[in-house]
Amino acid sequence: MLPIGHTWPSRRGVALVGDAAHLMMSWAGEGVNLALRDALDLAEAISQAWLTFASSSPSCPTAFQEMLLPLVADFERSMFARAREAAQETWDNSKILFSQDGATAMAELLASYGLPQ
């Protein structure tokens, strides 16, 4: 598991999503939710940059990357915030799961959600 709150500075031409960006244990059940949201938000950033690039008739071959970089940085800030919340929940659940009476405590936590049995 990466440290809670792990971040990095944005880099041109690189964006990580899913477990590559926010590896954590599965004890909050949020991994695939985070990965799918990452993919959606990154695709939106790329699409927005492309539309801006295509409508500006650029003459510079690196203009698209220049337009994309701040949008990827915004995407990463949002991703890091979501991942931090899920990582904290995962860490909290790991403390429950590995406590003295972890199986019972985890069963009680799950029962507290009021899901149909």
N, C-alpha and C positions, 0 to 999 in steps of 0.2 A: 504494500500500500504506500502510495506517495504521501508525504507529509500533508496534513490538512493546511490548505491555503497555498499550496505550491503553485508558483507562477513562473513565467519567463517573459523577457521582452519580445515583442513582435519582431519577426524577421521576414524580409522580402522573400517570396517564393516558397514559404514553409507555413503549413498550418496542420496542427494535430487535432484529432477528434477521438472520442470514445476512450477506450482503455489506454491508448497511447498518450492521451492528454491528461487523464485523471484516473489512474489505476487505483482501485480500492477493492476491498473484500466485498462480498455480496450480501452482507448482513443487513443492508437497508433495502435491497432489491431495486436499486435505482440505476444500475449500469446501462441496461439497454435503453432506458428512458433518456438518460443523459446523452448516449451516443446518437440516438435518433434526432434529438433536439439539436445536438451539435451539427449533424449533417444538414439539417434543414436550415439552420441559421447561417452556416458557412455558404451553402448554395445561394442563399439570399444575398449575402455580401458579394459573392462573385458575380451574380446576375446584375446587381445594382451597379457594380464597377463596369461591367461589360456594356450595359446600356448607356452609361455616361461616356465611356470610351468611344463607342460606335457613333454616338450623336455629335461628338466633338471634332470629327475629322482630324485625328492627331497625325502629326508628321514624325513624332518621336517613337521609335519602336518600344521603348520602355514605359511609355505613358500609361498603358494598362496596369502595369505593376505599381506605378506611382499612385494611380487612382485606387487600386485595391488595398494597398498597405494600411491606410487608416481605417478602412472598413473591416479588415481582418483584425486589427487591433481592438476595435469596438466589439467584434464578435468574441474575441478572446476574453475581454473583461467580463462580458456577460457569462461566458462559459465558466470562467474561474469562479464567479459568484455562485452559480448553480452547483458546481462541483464541490465547492467548500461546504455548502449546506448538506449535500448528500454524504460527503466524507465525514462530517461531524456526526451525522445520524449513524453511519456505519460504525464509527469509533464508539459511540455511546452504546450501540447494540452489542458490540464485541465485549464491552465491560459487563453487560448483563449476561451474555451467553457464557462467558468464562468465569462467572462468579461462583461462589461456593455451591449454590443451588441453581445453576444456570439453566438447565432444561426446564425446570418448573417456572423460573422467572421469565424465560422467553415465551413459554406457553401462555402465561398470564398476560404478557404484553400483547401477544397476538389476539388473545380472547378479548382484550380491552378495545380492539378495533370494531367489535360487534359484527363481524362477518358471519354470514350464514354457515352453518356447519354441515 
